[in-house]
C-alpha cells in the first residue's frame, strides 16, 4: 500500500476503505508519511469530500490514535461543549466555570486558532502563566476539585487530530465538512463524556456559510456522537458578525471576565446561556442530574437559562474561573485586575466615512483583519501576539455618523495597521435603512 495510490484514489472521487484511511493517518502520526503527501490528501478530501461512512471511519481512526480519558471515578455528569469556530467566540471560556458552578464536570480539550477564527487555547494563554499543556493527571485533579479545566491535546488524546489540525490551518483545508466533523468529534469523544453540545456556526465568519451546510454538518456530528453512545445535541448559531464586542486574545479574556461578572453583550449572553441550558438538559436526561435555584428544582431550557444567569449574578461562576486559572498556573491578580493582561503599544481608531446604519459586518473579514494585526497565524511557526486585536464600538443595526468610531485596533507595528484597516472596512456596509436583525440562535439539531 502506498500513500500515492490512496491520494490518487481520493482525488478521483472514490471511497476509501478503513485500511486505506488507517494507513494514511497512522503513517502520518508515526512520521512515515511526510507533510506534503498528507497536504495533498487533505486537499483531495476538500474537493472530493467523503461519504458518511468514510467520515465515521476517519473519526474512529483518529480517536483510536490515542486513548479515551477514564473519568469513571467522578460521579457527577461529564458534559462538554465545542464550537466549529467563529470570530469573537469566547463562549467556552465562560461556559466551563459557569457549568462547573452548577455542579457539572467540564473536561475541556480545546484547540488553537484556525484561519480567520480564534482559538480558546491562544486566548487563555494571554493570561500570564496560564498552562494549557497540563498533564492528564492534572486535568483529572482539577475536574475532581474544581469541576472544570481547559487544556490542549496531548500525545495521549487524538494525536492524529493534533497533527492534522495544524496542517489544515495552513493548507486552506479547514472548511471541509468531513475534516471538520472528524477533527471535532475525535477530540471530544476522547474526553470520556456523558454528553456533548455542539455550537455549529453559520454565516460569513464561519466555515459553513449557509444554513443548509451548517445543518448537514450538525446532523453528521450528532450522528457520530450518538453512534458512540455520547448523547449529542447541536445548535446552529449566527456568525454573520463577530460574537460580543472584542476580537483578539487578551481583549476577549477581558470580555470573558466582564461577562463572568455580569456585564456582557446581548448576543454573547444569549448564545452562552442557551448552550449552557442544553448542557444542563443532557445532564438531566442522561445522568439523573437536578438543577436547583432559589430552593426549587428547575425544568426546561428557559428555566435553565435563568438559573445559569443567577449563578453569574451571585459570583459563583467567576469564583470557579479564578480557581481554574489558579490551578493551571495563571496569574489570578491579572484576572482580578484585567489592566495587567497583555496590552498593545499602538491603538488606532477606525472611523466611518459616511453616515447611516451598519447593514453588514463581514465576520470573516473582521477575523482576517485581526490576524493581520498579529492575533493569528499565517503559517504554522508564527507566534501569536496576545495583545493584538480589536474592540467593536458599533455592530449590525447601529447608526453611525461620518467620522464616528466603528472599531479600535490594537497592535505593535504601524506596518500591521494599513492592510488590516482596508480588509476590515471592505466588509462594512453602511446604508440609509436599518437592517432586520436575525436571532442569534438559528436551529437546534437533536
Beta strands, then each sheet from edge to edge (+ up, - down):
strand 1: 79-83
strand 2: 106-109
strand 3: 148-151
strand 4: 195-202
strand 5: 231-238
strand 6: 246-247
strand 7: 292-293
strand 8: 296-297
strand 9: 346-351
strand 10: 356-361
strand 11: 389-392
strand 12: 399-400
strand 13: 405-411
strand 14: 428-431
strand 15: 441-445
sheet 1: 1+ 4+ 5+ 15-
sheet 2: 2+ 3+
sheet 3: 6+ 11- 13+ 9-
sheet 4: 7+ 8-
sheet 5: 12+ 10- 14+
end
